[in-house]
Amino acid sequence: QVQFVESGGGSVQPGGSLRLSCVASTSIFSTMAWYRQAPGKQRESVAGITGSGKRMYADSVKGRFTISRDNAQNTVYLQMNSLKPEDTAVYYCNAASIATMEPIFGSWGQGTQVTVSS
């Protein structure tokens, strides 16, 4: 069973930046995605990247977040700029369906907490 380990979260003020990393225990899959779950809300997809490098973003993060991948390091990154309080959530990564962005694996890593507050 593949495992994902997320890191890079923290507490920042509005307008700040963070860079999240997700390391997979095996070669990363064709399409990888970042998800987040805020308290009391359902988990949602934030950004995805295909094997060819095509990127997809939720409307709420377009222009602020950038997803990238390093296949040699089995790692996916999420650069988050101009952070807002509504970005506060636990962030996770997973392999994803290219058509729906739904996660492929039912098991999740521990996630990394992002808190945006003044």
PyMOL commands that set and color helices and strands:
alter all, ss='L'
color gray80, all
select helices_A, chain A and resi 71-73+85-87
alter helices_A, ss='H'
color red, helices_A
select strands_A, chain A and resi 4-7+10-12+18-24+32-37+44-49+55-57+65-70+75-80+89-95+112-116
alter strands_A, ss='S'
color yellow, strands_A
deselect
rebuild
show_as cartoon
